[in-house]
Amino acid sequence: MSTQTAPTEAVSQAAGLAVSGIVKVTNLFVNQAGPLPKTKAFTSSGGTLVVFVSGSLSTSKPALLLVMNIDFDGNRIGTCQEWINVSSHISLVPVLLTVPTPPAGNHVIELSVGSGNTASDVNDYYNVTVIELGK
C-alpha cells in the first residue's frame, strides 16, 4: 500500500524548497523611470546571485531590434531585447540571469542602451531584483 501526499501538503513542501537557500533579496530598481543609463550599487556576502531584469525602450525607426545591456561590475552578463515594427515604446522580454559566486562585497549593476537608433526617456521604466543564494 502506497502513501500519497495531500495536494496542499505537496504545495507547501514545494514552496519550502523554492525559497530554501535564499539569503537576501534586493530590489535595485522598482519601476524606475528612464532615461538610461541607470547604475546601482549593492552589497553581497558572496553567494550565487540571480538577477531579474525588465524594462522598456523606444525608437523612431520601424523594424528594429531594441537591446538593453545588463552589466555586473563592468562586465556584460546579458541583454533584454525585443523587435519593434513601429515607431513606439515597447516592453523588452524580461531576463533571469545568474552570477555564480561573486566575491563578497560591493557590486554594481548598470543598465544601458545597447543598439543604435534606440532611445530611453522618462516614459520608459526599469526593474532589477537581485536574489542571493547561500554558498
N, C-alpha and C positions, 0 to 999 in steps of 0.2 A: 504494500500500500504506500503510495507516494503522498508527500505533504505538499500542499500548494500555498503560496504566499498570497494573502488577500491583496486586491488591487491597490487599496490605499496604503498598505504597508510597503508594497513594491515601489510606489511613487515616492514615499518618504525615504526609503533606502537609496533610491536613485538620486534624489535631491541632496542627500547627505554626501554621496560620493562626488557629486558635481562640484560641491563647494569645499571639499576637504583639500587642504594644501594651500588655500588662498591666504596669503599673509597680509596683503594690503590692496585696496582699490583706490586709485587716484584719478579723479576727473580733472584733466588738464584744461579742456575747453568744453563748455556746455552751451550749445547754440551761440557761440562767439561770432559776432559779425565780422566780416572782412573789412578791408582787403588783406590779401596775403602779401608778404609772408607773415606767419604767426610763429612765435617761438615761446616755449615754456619750459622751465626747469623743474625737476622733481628729484626726490631722494629715494634710493633703492637700497635694500640690505643685501643685494647680490643674488637673489633668486631669479629664475627664469621669468621674463616679462611677456605678457600677452597684451598687445596694443590694438585697440579697436579705433578705427578712424573713419569718419564720414564727413561729407561736405558738398559744396556746390561751386560751380564756376559758370562763366558765360562767354559768349563770343558774338561778334557781329558778322562772322563768316559762316556760311552753311557748310554742311558735310565736313565736319572736323572732329578729330579725337581730342577731347579735353582731358588733360592729365594734371593731377596734383601730386607733387613729390612728397614723400614722407622720409625725413632724415632723423637718425638717432645718433647723437654725439657727432654730428657732421658726416655720417655715413648713410647712404641711401639704403633703407630697409624695404621699401616698397612704394607703390603708387596707388591712388584711386583714379579711376578713369571711366569715361563714357563717351560714346559717339553722339553727336548732335547734328541734326539735319536742318535746323532752322536757326535764325539769329535770336538767341534767348539765353536765360539762365537755366541750368539743369543740375539735378542731383547726380552726384557721382556714385558708382557702385561702392558701398562700404567694404572695407577690408579688415581682416583679423590677422595680425602678424605676430610672430614670436621673436624675441631676442633672448637666446639661450645664455644663461649665466653671465650677465654683465657684472663687472666688479661693483662692489658696494660703494655707495657714494652718490654724488650729484650727477645727473644726466640731463640732456636737453633733447626735446622733440621739436622739430621745425617742419612746418607745412609751407610749401611754396608752389607757385605756378610752374608747371613742367612742360608746357608746349606753347609754341608761338601762336599768335592771334587769339590768345586766351586771356580773359580778364577776371579779376576778382575785385568786388567792391562791397559796399555796405549792405547790398541785397543778397550776399552770399553768407552762409553760416557754416560753422565747423564744430565738430565734436571729436575729442580724443579722450579715451579712457585707458589707463594702464592698470593691469591686474598683475600683481606679483605673486608668484608661486614659491612655496618653500623650497629650500635646497634639497 
